[in-house]
């Protein structure tokens, strides 16, 4: 009888032990994993920073299109473009999720997800946002100083393009 009571006590303790264990996290779908990767890297804010970085260039291009485009009209057009950028973000996120799933294997997405779920991965994800915000205007400046003059010089030396682009 004593042995039976001890076995019963161990069974009860085992049941309590199992019940006290944390439940395993529910498995994340591939879409949820990609959305987390986009969220930790603050993709929407990066889109905003990229747009704001290219806004002055867009305004200049608009003004060059016609002498009827005043600075106010160019700014108004840029504001419309900014509003549309905000409106298209949900579609962009869906597009990005689909692109990730097309270009990355399920294993690779899982590894990225696991990395970004780790403490160091989360810190790196947040830091990449700031890095991208710092980098975008510098890339624009670099391209303006180094790339654009080279392309303009080549175009000016190319007779066929000079003739096609002349008024």
C-alpha positions as CSV (number, residue, x, y, z in Angstrom):
1,X,0.0,0.0,0.0
2,X,2.9,2.3,0.8
3,X,4.4,1.7,-2.6
4,X,1.2,2.4,-4.3
5,X,0.9,5.8,-2.5
6,X,4.4,6.7,-3.5
7,X,3.7,5.9,-7.1
8,X,0.5,7.9,-7.0
9,X,2.4,10.8,-5.5
10,X,5.1,10.6,-8.2
11,X,2.3,10.5,-10.9
12,X,0.7,13.6,-9.4
13,X,4.0,15.4,-9.3
14,X,4.7,14.4,-12.9
15,X,1.4,15.7,-14.0
16,X,1.9,19.0,-12.1
17,X,5.4,19.3,-13.6
18,X,4.1,18.8,-17.1
19,X,1.3,21.3,-16.5
20,X,3.8,23.8,-15.2
21,X,6.0,23.7,-18.3
22,X,5.5,26.6,-20.7
23,X,3.5,25.8,-23.7
24,X,5.4,25.8,-26.9
25,X,5.0,28.9,-29.0
26,X,2.6,28.5,-31.9
27,X,4.4,28.1,-35.1
28,X,4.5,31.2,-37.2
29,X,3.4,31.0,-40.8
30,X,5.9,32.0,-43.5
31,X,4.0,35.3,-44.1
32,X,4.1,36.1,-40.3
33,X,7.8,35.5,-40.3
34,X,8.4,37.8,-43.3
35,X,6.1,40.4,-41.8
36,X,8.2,40.3,-38.6
37,X,11.4,40.7,-40.5
38,X,9.9,43.7,-42.3
39,X,8.6,45.1,-39.0
40,X,11.9,44.7,-37.1
41,X,13.8,46.4,-39.9
42,X,11.1,49.2,-39.9
43,X,10.5,48.9,-43.6
44,X,7.8,51.5,-43.6
45,X,10.0,54.1,-42.0
46,X,12.8,53.2,-44.5
47,X,10.4,53.8,-47.3
48,X,9.5,57.2,-45.9
49,X,13.2,58.1,-45.5
50,X,14.0,57.0,-49.0
51,X,11.1,59.0,-50.4
52,X,12.1,62.1,-48.5
53,X,15.7,61.7,-49.7
54,X,14.5,61.6,-53.3
55,X,11.9,64.3,-52.9
56,X,14.2,67.2,-53.8
57,X,15.4,65.4,-56.9
58,X,11.8,64.7,-57.9
59,X,10.9,68.3,-57.5
60,X,13.9,69.4,-59.6
61,X,12.9,66.9,-62.3
62,X,9.3,68.1,-62.3
63,X,10.5,71.7,-62.7
64,X,12.7,70.8,-65.6
65,X,9.8,69.2,-67.4
66,X,8.0,72.5,-68.1
67,X,8.6,76.1,-67.5
68,X,4.9,76.2,-66.3
69,X,5.8,74.1,-63.3
70,X,6.5,76.7,-60.6
71,X,8.2,75.7,-57.3
72,X,4.7,75.7,-55.7
73,X,3.3,73.4,-58.3
74,X,6.3,71.1,-58.1
75,X,5.9,71.0,-54.3
76,X,2.2,70.3,-54.7
77,X,2.9,67.4,-57.0
78,X,5.5,66.1,-54.6
79,X,2.9,66.2,-51.8
80,X,0.5,64.2,-53.9
81,X,3.2,61.7,-54.6
82,X,4.0,61.5,-50.8
83,X,0.3,61.0,-50.0
84,X,0.1,58.2,-52.6
85,X,3.2,56.7,-51.1
86,X,1.4,56.5,-47.7
87,X,-1.7,55.0,-49.4
88,X,0.3,52.3,-51.2
89,X,2.3,51.1,-48.2
90,X,-0.1,48.2,-47.3
91,X,0.1,46.9,-50.9
92,X,3.9,47.4,-50.8
93,X,4.2,45.2,-47.6
94,X,2.2,42.5,-49.3
95,X,4.4,42.8,-52.4
96,X,7.5,42.6,-50.2
97,X,6.2,39.5,-48.4
98,X,5.6,37.8,-51.7
99,X,9.0,38.9,-53.0
100,X,10.7,37.4,-49.9
101,X,8.9,34.2,-50.4
102,X,9.8,34.1,-54.1
103,X,13.5,34.9,-53.6
104,X,14.3,33.2,-50.3
105,X,13.7,29.6,-49.3
106,X,11.5,28.7,-46.3
107,X,14.7,27.7,-44.5
108,X,16.4,31.0,-45.2
109,X,13.4,33.0,-44.1
110,X,13.2,30.9,-40.9
111,X,16.9,31.5,-40.2
112,X,16.4,35.3,-40.7
113,X,13.3,35.2,-38.5
114,X,15.2,33.3,-35.8
115,X,18.1,35.7,-36.0
116,X,15.9,38.8,-35.7
117,X,14.1,37.2,-32.8
118,X,17.4,36.9,-30.9
119,X,18.6,39.8,-28.8
120,X,21.6,40.6,-31.1
121,X,19.4,40.2,-34.2
122,X,16.8,42.6,-32.8
123,X,19.5,45.2,-32.1
124,X,21.0,44.8,-35.5
125,X,17.5,45.1,-37.1
126,X,16.8,48.3,-35.3
127,X,20.3,49.7,-36.0
128,X,19.9,48.9,-39.8
129,X,17.0,51.4,-39.9
130,X,19.1,54.2,-38.6
131,X,22.0,53.2,-40.8
132,X,19.7,53.2,-43.9
133,X,18.4,56.7,-42.9
134,X,22.0,57.9,-42.7
135,X,23.1,56.1,-45.8
136,X,20.3,57.3,-48.2
137,X,21.2,61.0,-48.4
138,X,24.9,60.1,-48.6
139,X,24.2,57.8,-51.5
140,X,22.2,60.5,-53.2
141,X,25.1,63.0,-52.6
142,X,27.7,60.5,-53.8
143,X,25.6,59.8,-57.0
144,X,25.1,63.5,-57.6
145,X,28.9,64.2,-57.3
146,X,30.3,61.1,-59.0
147,X,27.8,59.3,-61.1
148,X,25.6,62.0,-62.7
149,X,28.6,64.1,-64.0
150,X,30.1,61.0,-65.6
151,X,26.8,60.1,-67.4
152,X,26.3,63.7,-68.5
153,X,29.8,63.8,-69.9
154,X,29.3,60.6,-71.8
155,X,25.9,61.8,-73.2
156,X,27.5,65.1,-74.3
157,X,30.2,63.1,-76.2
158,X,27.7,60.7,-77.8
159,X,26.5,62.3,-81.0
160,X,23.4,60.1,-81.4
161,X,22.2,61.0,-77.8
162,X,23.1,64.7,-78.2
163,X,21.0,64.9,-81.4
164,X,18.1,62.9,-79.7
165,X,18.1,65.1,-76.6
166,X,18.6,68.5,-78.3
167,X,15.5,70.8,-78.5
